[in-house]
Amino acid sequence: MSTFFGIEVTSDKVAVLQCEPGAQLLVSNACLLTPPKNPRARVCLNVFSPDDEDNAKSMVVFSANGLQTCMLKTFFTSNIGFRLAGPKIDGAVVHIVGAKMDPGFQFRTADDASDDDVEVEDEQVQEKEAKKGRKPEVTDDVAQGPAKRLKQGSDEVTEKKEGKSTKSEKVEAKSTAKKSEKEKKEMKKKVVKEVEIKSSEDDEAEEAVRKALAQPVKKSEDPPRRKDTKTLKSGLKIRDVLIGTGNPVRKGRNVAVKYTLSLPNGKVVDKSTKHAFKFRLGIGECIKGFDIGVAGMREGGERVVEVPSALAYGKRGAPPDIKPNTDLIFDVKVVKAW
């Protein structure tokens, strides 16, 4: 008996399949269900023994712009584990399907199915003879079973009701036997050829995986830049100069930034470019406009935030450099978010 399974392996979670003694695990297919956040990252599916996790082997390499599904057809006879490897693969999910086969389970071949058909035909003939009140005939091949018939390589030759065979029937039986032998030789050649082709395909796939792992991972190009300015309902304006790719800045979490504060006339009145300014977003540790302007950024991101006076120091100002009702301009870079 066999039981089908489907498991998922993520960038931060491994998957382990249990295999009972004498049983087999067939891993048939794997696909990249969810690509990593970095579209240029390559996801390597590794297989390992739970007793020796350090000695992992690569099965296939996926990527959002390349290979996304692969037929594996690999058997295992012990417990196995799967995990994903590679730089910048956060968010990646690989789906694996296969079957667990109990001890003694065997695949049915075309010859097995043919034997079953012969047995069914023999039973049907015997039932018809019994209904007519005749004693069903049992040939040597039927008594010996399908295994013996395969070895002899001949079809069933029934005797005549009087127990004698005519010359024409013997000739026909001999011709049928030769034909059967020829068909089986052709079938064997075909099976051998298919096995050679499959072996060749497996070797090519394995070689492709080795070449892919041997190639150095290309450094990602510069992150996308945006120059459009977005104006919020509060009047605050933001313009992303560089889109970050690291951890996102979230309300209530810590964030470290480097910034330069200037007035509309271009005068710089404050800056924190050597040492990062650390604060918790959204709890009032800085002016409201700065809180709003930094929200939504990611590590490595750069943004220009134009804060109206109502969201800065308002009518009071911050003497001597910032006069009342003065708008502020921040050039911000997120160093770390956690």
N, C-alpha and C positions, 0 to 999 in steps of 0.2 A: 504494500500500500504506500502511496506517496501523498504528501501534503504540500500544497503550494504556499509560498510565503512572499511577503513584500516588506522591506525594511527601508528606513531612511537614515542616511549618515549626514550630519551637519558639520560646519566648520568648527564647532566647539563640543561635539558629542560623537563618541564612537558607538558602533553597533557590534554585538557579539551574537553568533549563532551557535546553539548547542547541538552536538551530534552524538547520538547514542552509540555504544559499542556495536560494531557490525553494520551500522547504517551508513548512508551516504548523503552528502549535501551537493545538490547541483545548482550552481550559480549561473543562470542562463543569460540575463541581460542586466545592464546598468545604464542609467540616463541622468543627465544634468537637469534635475527638476527645477531648481532655482539657481540662476547664475550668481556669482559673487557681486558685491556692490561695485567693485572695481572691474569694469568691463574688459580690461586687458589682462586680468589675472588668469593664471592657468591652475586648474584644480586637479590634483593627482589623487586617484583612488588607490590606497594602499591596503594590502591584506597582511594579517599577522596572526601568530598563535598567541592566545591569551596567556600562555605560560612563558612566552618570550616576546614581549611587546617591542623590544628594541630592534629585533630582527624582522623588520617589515619589508615587504616586496611590493613593487608597483604593478598594478593591473592595467590601468588605462589613464590617460590624461585628457580632461575635458576643458573647454573654454567657451565663452559666450559667442565668440566669432568663429569657432572651429567645431571640433567633434563634440556632439551633445548626446549621442546615444551609441551604445556598443553591445554587440552580441559576444558574450564571454564563453559560455558552454564549458565551465570548469567544474570538476568534481573534487570534493574534499571528504576525508574519512575521519576527521577529528574536529574539535571545536575551532572556530575561526572568528577573527574580528576584522572590522573594517574601520578605517579612519581617513580623513581628508588631509592632504598636505599641500603646502605651497604658500608663497608670500601673498598677503593682501587678499585672502579668500573669504573674508567675513561675509556672512549671509548665504554662502553656497550650500545647496542641499542636493545630494545624490540619492536616487531611488534605485534599489536593487531588488530583483525578483528571481525566484528559483523554486526548487522543490526539495523537501526532505523525504528520503526514501527509506522505508523500514528495512531491517535485515532480511535478506532473501529476495528482495524486490528485483525483478528483471524486466528490461524493456522487451516488448514483443517485436519480433522481426517479421518481414514479409513471408518467410518460409513457415513460421509458426502459424500465421493466419491461414496459409494455404492448407496446412495439415488439419486445422480445425474445420475448414470447409469440406475436406475429404471425409472426415469422420461424420459430419452432419449428413452428407450424401449417403454414406453407407447405412446410417441409421434409418434414413428415409426409405431406402430400398428394402431393408429388412422389414420395416413396418408394412409396406405394401404387400410383400410376399406373405406376411402373417395374416393380413386381412383376406387374402385369396385362399387361405387354408394351406399354403405351401410352406415347407420348411425353409427358412432363409439360409442362403448359401454363405459360408464364411471362407473367404479366400486366405491364402497364406499371408498376404500382405496385411490384411486386417488383423489377423491373429498376432502377427509380429509387432504391430503398432507403427505409427508414423515415423519413428526414428529409424526402424529397419528399412522402411520404404525409401527414406532419404538416402540411406547408405547404398542401397542397391541402385537407386536412380532410375526406377521404372514405375510406370503407372500400374494401376490395378487392372489385372486381366482376369476376367471372370470365366469360369468354365461353363460349358453348355449344360443344359438340364440333364442330358444323358451321361455327363461326366467326361465327354470327349471334346477336343477342340479341332476345328477344321483347319486345313492348311492355310486358308485365307486369313483366319483369325490370328494364327501364329505369326504370319508375315506382318499383319497390322500391329500386333503387340510389339514385335521387334522394331518396327519403324517408329512406333510411339516412344519406345525406350531410348532409341538413338536421338530422337528429337528432344526428349526431356534432358538427356545428357548435354546436348548442344546448348539448350536454353540455360541450363545451370552453369555451364562454363562461361557463357556470355554474361550472366548475372554476376558471377564471381569477379570477372574482369572489370565489370562496371563498378562493383563495390570497392575493389582495390583502387581503381582510378579515382573514385570519389574521396576515398580516404587520403590518397596522395594529394589531391587538390585541397582538401580541408587542412591537411598538415602544412601544405605550402602557404595557405592563407593565414594559418595561426603563426607560422614563422615570420611572415611579412608584418602581421599586426604587432608581434613582440618586438621586431626590429624597429618599427615605427615608434613604439613607446620608448625604447632605449634612446633613439635619436632625439625624441622630444625632450627627454630628461637631461640629455647631454648638452642640449643647447642652452646657453646662458639666458636668463630671464631678462628681457629688455626692460630698461627703465622706462616707466611711463612718461609720456610727454607732459609738457606743462599743463596743469589743470586749466579747465576752461575759464575764460575771462568774460566778464559782462560789463558793459559801459552804460547801460540804460539806468535811469534814475527812477525810483519808485517813491511816490508820495503817499503817506498814510493819511487817514482822516484827521488825525491830530495835528497835521501840518509837518510832521517829521519826515525828512527825506533820507533815503538810503540808496547807495550805489555800490554794488559789489564789484570790487576791482579784481579779486581772485577768489574763486570758489574753493573752499576747503574740502578735504577728503577724510579728515580724521573724525574724532568723536564729536557729536553735536553738543551745542551749548543749550542747557535746559534750565527751566525755572527751578530755583531752590538748590541747584548744584553749583559747585565751585568752578570758577573760570579764571584763567590768568591771561591778561592782555598787555600788549604794548601799544601806546597811543601817542598822538600828537594833537594838542588842542590849539586851535587858532581862531581868530576873529574873522568876520566877513571881509575886512580890509587886508587879510593875509598875515597879520601880526601873530606870532606864536606866543602864547601866554603860559603854556604848561606842556610838559611831555614826560612820558615814562618809556623811554626806548632802551635804556641800559638794563633796568630792572623791571620785571613784569609787575603790573598792578593786579593783585588777587582780590576777588570778592565773590559773594554768593549772589547769583542773579535773581532779581525780582523781589528782594526783601528790603529794599530801601537803603542799601549800603553805598549807593551813589545816586546822582541826580536821575530823575525819572526818565528823561530822554535818553540817557546812556544805557539804562536798563532795557528800554524798548529797542534801541538801535542795535544792540549786540545780540539780542534774542534771534535764534534761527541760524546763527553762524556755526561753522565747524572748525576744528583744529586746522591751522594752516591758512584759514581764510582771511582776506583783507577787505575792508569796507570803509567807505566814507559816509559818515552820519552827520546830517545837518539838523541841529536841534533848535527849534524855535524857543524864544525866551520863556514862554509859558511852561515849557518842560525842562527849563534850565534854572537860572537864578531869578527870573521874573523881574518884578519891580525893585527888588532889593539890590540885585547885582552882586558882585563879589569884588569889592574895591581892593586894590586900586586899579587892577587891569581890566576887570569886566564891569562895565557900567550897567545901570538898570536897563531892562528891556533889550538886551543884546542877544542876538542869535549866536550859536556856537557851532563850530565845525570840528568833528573828530575824525582823524585817520586812525583806524583801529586794525590791529592784527591779533588773532586769537593764537596764543602760544600753547595753551593746554586747557582741556575741559574734562572734568572728572566728578 
